[in-house]
Amino acid sequence: MTKTAREFDIIVYGATGFSGQLLAEYLVKNYFSKGTKLALGGRSQQRLEKVRANLEKINPAAGNLPIIIADGGDLEALTNMAKQARCVATTVGPYFKYGNALVEACAKSGTSYCDLTGENNWSATMFNKWEHTAKKSGARIVHQAGFDSVPSDIGAMVAARTFREKYGRDADSIEMFVSIKGGGIQGGTIDTVMEELINGHKLRKLKKETGKAAGAPKRPSVGKTKLQHAMGIHYNKRANLWAVPFFMAVANMPQVAHSNGRLGYSKDMTYAEYMSFRSFFPAFAMYCGLIIFGALLVFPPTRWLLQKFVLPAPGQGPTKAECEAASYKVKFVATSGSDQVDVLIDAVGDASCISTTCCLAESAMSLSVDADKLDSDAGVTTTAAAMGDVLLGRLNATPLFNIRVAE
């Protein structure tokens, strides 16, 4: 069965979860009536039928959406599912626990794939294990296609490319500054963070072992990136902002490095990410909050108390009103010497829910409906390397994103 002849453009896997329902709703609202062929995937027929019934309220025709049953550990069932689609978009995490078999199924079936993980050690492990297989089958396996790490990945690409076009040479440094207003966080994201804290050493060990295994692929290295991890509070004169460490930098920065390695938009650059504020006191308050919250997470007793009484559980998240009232801004500053280019992103909606859903949905659309427009190689890759301008155009065509070069 060829990719173009497959029954479905996108299968939403994990459609019964909090993120999965948001993804299914987005695709039905925006693309189902335009002919995009969708299906719902998961392990519970009954729960998937409930999701389908809710989607029918958005579009009556969605009541006929096909349902595909496949458990996350059943490779045969997942392979049968993958063979029916051009792209599988999955929201089932933590991916180290639940995502391995689906990546294998897609890589072997020539089916493109995208997810919401922020587990960069797991993403690197999947590259080590399945890069050769995916390149051979024609599958584009794209991890971290949500808020982590689409804005970082696409924004850094645009900033570096614009700097080269304007000055005729590469940027030596790109710094990203994000300012978040309102919103909340999903329980699934918290579950992933907890998994990283508890079993992070296993992921790092697995990444190291697979990277040294016979036949493991070499990392793309057309462009080299030195990752600069932020420490403390400082005033950045180029951005005119106060900056503190960004809690998602550990997930985002390796993706940017991987993209530069494939695309070579800078031969040798430094990359860093920060949360930004216009004055010192909010920056100081955030920095103190990060230290206190981080300390509470590190120790098992206080971590348990946070999980039990404070943080949302898997399947929970902020209210619709909270999501819609939120927004965030991102500023990329690309420099070399005294020359500078700024790229700005204005995003409407909560980063954890609305924005992440948009990023994953438009990635899935790029990998399926717009696959013929992509000139990238197959493999275990990144959003910028796999979809580049196609994804950039799709995001800017929505009312949720405005990505532009500052005048």
C-alpha positions, 0 to 999 in steps of 0.5 A: 500500500503506497502512502498516497493511497492510504485510507487516512491522512491522519490517525489521532492516537490517544484520542480519549486523553486530554490532549488527544481530545483537543487535537481531534476537535481542532482537526474536525473543526478546521480540516474535516469538512475540507476533505481531510481523512481522519480516524481515531485510535486508542485502546478503548472502544467505549471511550473512543465512541464517547469522543466521537459522539462529542465530535459529532456535535461539532460536525455531524459527519464526524459521527462516522469517524472510523475507530481503530483499536490498538494498545500501546504495547501491541506492535502488531496492532500498531503496525496494522494501524500505521499502515492505514495512515499517511501520518499518526499524531500521538498524544500518549505519553510519557513516551518513554513508557508508552511510545516505543512500539508506535515509533517502531511501527511507523518507521517500519511502515513508511508512515510519518509520525509526530508527537508531543514529547519533551523527553529529548533523551528519548527522542535521541534514543529513537534517532539512534534506533530508527533513523536508518529504518525510517530513511529506508521506508520513507517515514518522517518521524518528528518528535516534540511537535508541540509548544516544545519545541515548534516555536523554538525550532521554527523561530531559530531557523527563521532568525538564522536564515534571515541573518544570513540573507541580510548580512551575507554571513552566519549568525554567531549567536541566537538567543530566545526570550519567551514571555508567557501570560496566563494559562495552565499546564496539563496533567500529562505534561506533569506526568512526563516531568515526573517520569523524567525526574524518577527515571531520567537516569534510565533514559540517559543510559539508554541514549548512551547505549544506543548511540554507541551500538554497532550501526548507530547513525551519526548525528547530522553535523552540517551546522554546529551548535553550542548550547548555553544553559542560562544561570541566574538573572541578568539584563540582556542589552540586545533584547532589552529584557530581564532574563531568567532560565526557561524551564523548557530549555532542556527540551527545546535546545537539543532540537534546535541543535539537531535542526541546525545539524541537518539544515546548516543555517549556521556553521558554528553558533551558540544557542540559549533560551530564557524567560523574559520580563520588562523589569527586575522584580517579576524576573526575581520572583519567577527565579525564586519560584523556579528554585523553590518549585524545583527543590520541592520536585527533587525530594520524593516526599514533597514531590508526592504532596505536589502530585497529590494536592497541587498539580493536575493529574493525567487527563486534567488541565486548565479550563477552556476560559483559562486557555483562551485568555492566555497568550505568549510572545517569543523574541529571537535575537540573532547576532554576529558582532554588532549586527542583529536580526530579531524575529518575533512570535505572537501566539494566542491561547494557552501554550500548554493546550491551545498552542500545543494543539495547533502546533501538533495538528499543523505538523500532522497536516504538513506531514500528510496532506502537504507531504508532496510539498516537503523536500526534506529527507525521511528519518527521525528528524525535527519540525524545522528540518522535516517541514520548515517553510511548509509548517511556518506557512501553516502556522501563520495561516491560523489566527493563533500565530504571527511569526515575523521578522521585526522591522 
